[in-house]
Amino acid sequence: MAAYLLTKYLWLINGSRNNHKFDQLLKIKMNWITRERPKIDRIACPWLIKKFIDKDAVFFYVPFDQVLEKAKELDAIPFDVLGVELTHQNGRCTFDAILKKYKLNDPALQAMAPIVRGADTDRHNLASQASGLWAIAAGMAYNIKDDLELLKAGTVIYDALYTWAKHLQNEKHTESPVEQLLVDVYQKFLKKENTGKVPAWATELKTIIQDQIDTNLAMSLTGISQELNVNPSYVSREFSKYFDNLSFGEYIRKLRIDKAIVFIETTDYSFSEIAYLTGFSDQSHFTRIFKQETGSTPANFRKKLLGR
């Protein structure tokens, strides 16, 4: 870097003011150096530098106590170590420092910044993607022991994250056809299809729940509402108008108890087996909800059936 600045100074005092032409003619590669065994910041920063600052940059990973010494020897810019310009400051990470120094205001990079910061500083609350980035980075670092190979593999991850931030932030991914059906139903609800009778969304939802209660015991109003960015309490209040004055959760529990009654009447399954088959966390939870719904414990209910 010192050689670069000296040569550029000589270029300028000799009468030229064309910095861009100078850079093209000289084509000096900038060396960068940091601590070995990278995970988040020391992979994200080289990706950022090569993609937006210097595509020919060369990176060195060395033991932490050798970074500053080797930086002088290699004429390299040190980063992500104590006592240098490009490092953690005021709760922000080195990725943030580079964005600021080089005035990289690309909205996609700004969207990536809290993800990288959250993953690198263990503050996963800063962005919902931060914990996922940390998990992937930690796994890669565990599997790949060569730092430059790790940087090469990590570049693919950050290319993908940048593409998501630039083009795909508003894309949704539904994990099953059932979930998509539920989303479609609630989208109809959001269109306020209310003509004074039971709306189409409520009728369709009832059919879907009846069809799927046997196989999709984890249906969640909260999950569906989050997919649609709708307050789940609001949807729950509207839901009850068309489902026997029950909330979504109450309605699902009622269907599970109805299903449990069928099992008690027609099989010799144990109560723990019935609890599992009807989506309850354990037999104790099943017994408590069963008594709330029927006024009787499962054991007393079965005794009455046998007494008949």
RODO-2510 file (C-alpha; in nm, 4 decimals, decimal comma):
residues 308
     n   res          X          Y          Z
     1     m     0,0000     0,0000     0,0000
     2     a     0,2885     0,2389     0,0806
     3     a     0,4467     0,1672    -0,2575
     4     y     0,1136     0,2354    -0,4242
     5     l     0,0721     0,5741    -0,2523
     6     l     0,4313     0,6815    -0,3240
     7     t     0,4054     0,5957    -0,6921
     8     k     0,0709     0,7716    -0,7176
     9     y     0,2140     1,0810    -0,5495
    10     l     0,4978     1,0944    -0,8044
    11     w     0,2430     1,0505    -1,0824
    12     l     0,0347     1,3420    -0,9559
    13     i     0,3223     1,5878    -0,8986
    14     n     0,4391     1,5227    -1,2534
    15     g     0,1242     1,6897    -1,3780
    16     s    -0,1422     1,4229    -1,4173
    17     r    -0,4825     1,4508    -1,2485
    18     n    -0,6379     1,1370    -1,4003
    19     n    -0,6530     0,8989    -1,1034
    20     h    -0,8581     0,6399    -1,2900
    21     k    -0,6059     0,6255    -1,5748
    22     f    -0,3255     0,5927    -1,3217
    23     d    -0,4924     0,2984    -1,1523
    24     q    -0,5513     0,1271    -1,4864
    25     l    -0,1888     0,1725    -1,5955
    26     l    -0,0339     0,0666    -1,2666
    27     k    -0,2667    -0,2262    -1,1884
    28     i    -0,1205    -0,2728    -0,8424
    29     k    -0,2757    -0,5543    -0,6408
    30     m    -0,3557    -0,4567    -0,2851
    31     n    -0,2527    -0,7008    -0,0155
    32     w    -0,4777    -0,7547     0,2865
    33     i    -0,3990    -0,9478     0,6008
    34     t    -0,5912    -1,0744     0,9026
    35     r    -0,6075    -1,3465     1,1643
    36     e    -0,6153    -1,7135     1,0671
    37     r    -0,9132    -1,9506     1,1051
    38     p    -1,1883    -1,7163     0,9787
    39     k    -1,5593    -1,7726     1,0210
    40     i    -1,7823    -1,4674     0,9602
    41     d    -1,6160    -1,1236     0,9349
    42     r    -1,2877    -1,2528     0,7933
    43     i    -1,4761    -1,4263     0,5105
    44     a    -1,7391    -1,1573     0,4522
    45     c    -1,4810    -0,8754     0,4349
    46     p    -1,2576    -1,0371     0,1688
    47     w    -1,5713    -1,1100    -0,0346
    48     l    -1,6745    -0,7442     0,0004
    49     i    -1,3278    -0,6166    -0,0920
    50     k    -1,2873    -0,8338    -0,4013
    51     k    -1,6391    -0,7686    -0,5259
    52     f    -1,6630    -0,3923    -0,4667
    53     i    -1,3175    -0,2472    -0,3959
    54     d    -1,0360    -0,4432    -0,5629
    55     k    -1,1127    -0,7541    -0,7671
    56     d    -0,7405    -0,8452    -0,7725
    57     a    -0,6891    -0,8152    -0,3966
    58     v    -0,4665    -1,0773    -0,2320
    59     f    -0,5444    -1,2045     0,1185
    60     f    -0,3199    -1,3507     0,3874
    61     y    -0,4302    -1,5345     0,7023
    62     v    -0,1667    -1,5553     0,9779
    63     p    -0,1587    -1,6173     1,3555
    64     f    -0,3153    -1,3244     1,5404
    65     d     0,0130    -1,2171     1,7054
    66     q     0,1858    -1,1914     1,3666
    67     v    -0,0698    -0,9816     1,1778
    68     l     0,0862    -0,6383     1,2301
    69     e     0,4424    -0,7597     1,1760
    70     k     0,3506    -0,9450     0,8567
    71     a     0,1438    -0,6476     0,7375
    72     k     0,4643    -0,4386     0,7239
    73     e     0,6609    -0,7179     0,5634
    74     l     0,3988    -0,7814     0,2924
    75     d     0,2931    -0,4166     0,2557
    76     a    -0,0600    -0,5342     0,3378
    77     i    -0,3641    -0,3654     0,4911
    78     p    -0,4497    -0,5311     0,8252
    79     f    -0,8145    -0,5800     0,9161
    80     d    -1,0262    -0,7351     1,1906
    81     v    -0,7538    -0,7108     1,4539
    82     l    -0,7127    -0,4766     1,7505
    83     g    -0,5431    -0,1437     1,6942
    84     v    -0,6143    -0,0977     1,3222
    85     e    -0,8602     0,1200     1,1336
    86     l    -1,0730    -0,1551     0,9847
    87     t    -1,1965    -0,3500     1,2836
    88     h    -1,4816    -0,3678     1,5348
    89     q    -1,5941    -0,0311     1,6716
    90     n    -1,8899     0,0736     1,8854
    91     g    -2,0753    -0,2554     1,8483
    92     r    -2,0211    -0,2730     1,4737
    93     c    -1,8026    -0,5260     1,2986
    94     t    -1,5280    -0,4954     1,0372
    95     f    -1,7769    -0,5456     0,7533
    96     d    -1,9494    -0,2262     0,8740
    97     a    -1,6155    -0,0431     0,8943
    98     i    -1,5306    -0,1256     0,5330
    99     l    -1,8753    -0,0197     0,4115
   100     k    -1,8261     0,3146     0,5869
   101     k    -1,4667     0,3803     0,4803
   102     y    -1,5265     0,3040     0,1142
   103     k    -1,8742     0,4624     0,1076
   104     l    -2,0451     0,1473    -0,0175
   105     n    -2,4086     0,2552    -0,0057
   106     d    -2,5586    -0,0246    -0,2164
   107     p    -2,8977    -0,1024    -0,0491
   108     a    -2,8300    -0,4753    -0,0787
   109     l    -2,5019    -0,4382     0,1124
   110     q    -2,6782    -0,2286     0,3747
   111     a    -2,9343    -0,5099     0,4123
   112     m    -2,6521    -0,7630     0,4532
   113     a    -2,4702    -0,5573     0,7177
   114     p    -2,6914    -0,6410     1,0211
   115     i    -2,6928    -1,0075     0,9169
   116     v    -2,3123    -1,0229     0,9137
   117     r    -2,2901    -0,8096     1,2306
   118     g    -2,5444    -1,0231     1,4145
   119     a    -2,3735    -1,3492     1,3160
   120     d    -2,0237    -1,2195     1,3964
   121     t    -2,1117    -1,0712     1,7362
   122     d    -2,3598    -1,3380     1,8509
   123     r    -2,6444    -1,0849     1,8467
   124     h    -2,8800    -1,2901     1,6362
   125     n    -3,1682    -1,0606     1,7223
   126     l    -3,0261    -0,8003     1,4804
   127     a    -3,1514    -0,9974     1,1781
   128     s    -3,3545    -1,3151     1,1411
   129     q    -3,0916    -1,4533     0,9005
   130     a    -2,7976    -1,4019     1,1394
   131     s    -2,8296    -1,7333     1,3244
   132     g    -2,8492    -1,9219     0,9940
   133     l    -2,5375    -1,7480     0,8619
   134     w    -2,3526    -1,8340     1,1827
   135     a    -2,4576    -2,1997     1,1626
   136     i    -2,3416    -2,2313     0,8009
   137     a    -2,0141    -2,0465     0,8655
   138     a    -1,9323    -2,2506     1,1751
   139     g    -2,0037    -2,5750     0,9920
   140     m    -1,7875    -2,4746     0,6962
   141     a    -1,4995    -2,3723     0,9241
   142     y    -1,5251    -2,7090     1,0983
   143     n    -1,5162    -2,8998     0,7688
   144     i    -1,2542    -2,6920     0,5811
   145     k    -0,9203    -2,6469     0,7577
   146     d    -0,7341    -2,4521     0,4881
   147     d    -0,8189    -2,0806     0,5263
   148     l    -0,7919    -1,9905     0,1582
   149     e    -1,0067    -2,2886     0,0610
   150     l    -1,2547    -2,1760     0,3236
   151     l    -1,2536    -1,8252     0,1729
   152     k    -1,3211    -1,9711    -0,1714
   153     a    -1,6165    -2,1732    -0,0408
   154     g    -1,7454    -1,8812     0,1663
   155     t    -1,7487    -1,6567    -0,1402
   156     v    -2,0292    -1,8709    -0,2819
   157     i    -2,2332    -1,8123     0,0349
   158     y    -2,1908    -1,4346     0,0239
   159     d    -2,2621    -1,4201    -0,3483
   160     a    -2,5898    -1,5960    -0,2735
   161     l    -2,6678    -1,3720     0,0241
   162     y    -2,6044    -1,0619    -0,1870
   163     t    -2,8331    -1,1911    -0,4630
   164     w    -3,1058    -1,2558    -0,2045
   165     a    -3,0619    -0,9073    -0,0573
   166     k    -3,0717    -0,7432    -0,4003
   167     h    -3,3491    -0,9397    -0,5713
   168     l    -3,5305    -1,1825    -0,3425
   169     q    -3,5969    -1,0240    -0,0018
   170     n    -3,9726    -1,0242    -0,0537
   171     e    -3,9925    -1,3790    -0,1894
   172     k    -4,1713    -1,6332     0,0305
   173     h    -4,1155    -2,0056     0,0518
   174     t    -4,4003    -2,2328     0,1564
   175     e    -4,2859    -2,5731     0,2654
   176     s    -4,5846    -2,7851     0,1707
   177     p    -4,8952    -2,7844    -0,0502
   178     v    -5,1074    -2,7712     0,2653
   179     e    -4,9353    -2,4559     0,3823
   180     q    -4,9877    -2,2989     0,0407
   181     l    -5,3580    -2,3878     0,0568
   182     l    -5,3851    -2,2208     0,3962
   183     v    -5,2033    -1,9149     0,2679
   184     d    -5,4410    -1,8947    -0,0288
   185     v    -5,7394    -1,9152     0,2028
   186     y    -5,6153    -1,6349     0,4263
   187     q    -5,5331    -1,4224     0,1244
   188     k    -5,8995    -1,4490     0,0313
   189     f    -5,9842    -1,3467     0,3854
   190     l    -5,7655    -1,0388     0,3514
   191     k    -5,9632    -0,9359     0,0446
   192     k    -6,2646    -0,8976     0,2783
   193     e    -6,4932    -1,1342     0,0929
   194     n    -6,7828    -1,0695     0,3274
   195     t    -7,1320    -1,0682     0,1800
   196     g    -7,3295    -1,1211     0,5026
   197     k    -7,3110    -1,5003     0,4865
   198     v    -7,0266    -1,7413     0,5601
   199     p    -6,7426    -1,6163     0,3349
   200     a    -6,5647    -1,8420     0,0896
   201     w    -6,2377    -1,8295     0,2874
   202     a    -6,4055    -1,9722     0,6005
   203     t    -6,5742    -2,2529     0,4091
   204     e    -6,2510    -2,3470     0,2331
   205     l    -6,0510    -2,3301     0,5535
   206     k    -6,2936    -2,5594     0,7319
   207     t    -6,2611    -2,8138     0,4506
   208     i    -5,8827    -2,7944     0,4546
   209     i    -5,8654    -2,8417     0,8321
   210     q    -6,0986    -3,1402     0,8194
   211     d    -5,8927    -3,2958     0,5401
   212     q    -5,5566    -3,2338     0,7029
   213     i    -5,6153    -3,2814     1,0757
   214     d    -5,4943    -3,6426     1,0503
   215     t    -5,1590    -3,5566     0,8907
   216     n    -5,0819    -3,1946     0,9727
   217     l    -5,1134    -3,1765     1,3493
   218     a    -4,8805    -2,8775     1,3755
   219     m    -5,1062    -2,6309     1,1957
   220     s    -5,0362    -2,2905     1,3462
   221     l    -5,2292    -1,9686     1,3072
   222     t    -4,9223    -1,7757     1,4188
   223     g    -4,7071    -1,9358     1,1508
   224     i    -4,9613    -1,8687     0,8796
   225     s    -5,0082    -1,5101     0,9953
   226     q    -4,6346    -1,4476     0,9925
   227     e    -4,6167    -1,5710     0,6351
   228     l    -4,8747    -1,3071     0,5430
   229     n    -4,7478    -1,0332     0,7774
   230     v    -5,0882    -1,0251     0,9496
   231     n    -5,1489    -0,9904     1,3223
   232     p    -5,2507    -1,3407     1,4377
   233     s    -5,4806    -1,2047     1,7115
   234     y    -5,6812    -1,0117     1,4544
   235     v    -5,7186    -1,3147     1,2286
   236     s    -5,8142    -1,5271     1,5274
   237     r    -6,0968    -1,2891     1,6208
   238     e    -6,2365    -1,3007     1,2673
   239     f    -6,1958    -1,6785     1,2582
   240     s    -6,4187    -1,7292     1,5604
   241     k    -6,7147    -1,5650     1,3866
   242     y    -6,7463    -1,8605     1,1529
   243     f    -6,6138    -2,1487     1,3657
   244     d    -6,8562    -2,1982     1,6537
   245     n    -6,7237    -1,8923     1,8424
   246     l    -6,3929    -2,0704     1,8858
   247     s    -6,0487    -1,9322     1,8191
   248     f    -5,8236    -2,1130     1,5730
   249     g    -5,6433    -2,2918     1,8566
   250     e    -5,9654    -2,3865     2,0344
   251     y    -6,1150    -2,5211     1,7132
   252     i    -5,8084    -2,7356     1,6383
   253     r    -5,8072    -2,8699     1,9965
   254     k    -6,1762    -2,9588     1,9667
   255     l    -6,1114    -3,1539     1,6466
   256     r    -5,8232    -3,3365     1,8140
   257     i    -6,0420    -3,4322     2,1091
   258     d    -6,3131    -3,5520     1,8676
   259     k    -6,0498    -3,7648     1,6986
   260     a    -5,9304    -3,8965     2,0368
   261     i    -6,2862    -3,9999     2,1250
   262     v    -6,3021    -4,2037     1,8052
   263     f    -5,9775    -4,3786     1,9014
   264     i    -6,1091    -4,4531     2,2528
   265     e    -6,4344    -4,5900     2,1140
   266     t    -6,2877    -4,8023     1,8358
   267     t    -5,9363    -4,9097     1,9433
   268     d    -5,7468    -5,0368     2,2428
   269     y    -5,4645    -4,7847     2,2053
   270     s    -5,3086    -4,6604     2,5297
   271     f    -5,3750    -4,3002     2,6261
   272     s    -5,0114    -4,2072     2,5577
   273     e    -5,0488    -4,3470     2,2054
   274     i    -5,3724    -4,1551     2,1514
   275     a    -5,2085    -3,8385     2,2812
   276     y    -4,9307    -3,8785     2,0246
   277     l    -5,1694    -3,9611     1,7398
   278     t    -5,3820    -3,6531     1,8092
   279     g    -5,0968    -3,4041     1,8320
   280     f    -5,0652    -3,3451     2,2073
   281     s    -4,7228    -3,2981     2,3636
   282     d    -4,7710    -3,5757     2,6197
   283     q    -5,0378    -3,7800     2,7989
   284     s    -5,0716    -3,5270     3,0817
   285     h    -5,1460    -3,2458     2,8374
   286     f    -5,3920    -3,4686     2,6513
   287     t    -5,5734    -3,5634     2,9743
   288     r    -5,6070    -3,2016     3,0838
   289     i    -5,7485    -3,0812     2,7496
   290     f    -5,9745    -3,3870     2,7192
   291     k    -6,1290    -3,3123     3,0585
   292     q    -6,1772    -2,9461     2,9651
   293     e    -6,3610    -3,0443     2,6483
   294     t    -6,5686    -3,3377     2,7751
   295     g    -6,5887    -3,2956     3,1527
   296     s    -6,4303    -3,6368     3,1997
   297     t    -6,0823    -3,7815     3,1984
   298     p    -5,9966    -4,0257     2,9155
   299     a    -5,9832    -4,3099     3,1692
   300     n    -6,3318    -4,2396     3,3060
   301     f    -6,4627    -4,1929     2,9535
   302     r    -6,3343    -4,5389     2,8550
   303     k    -6,4739    -4,6948     3,1748
   304     k    -6,8191    -4,5593     3,0948
   305     l    -6,7962    -4,7055     2,7454
   306     l    -6,6993    -5,0462     2,8843
   307     g    -6,9799    -5,0259     3,1422
   308     r    -7,2320    -4,9933     2,8650
***
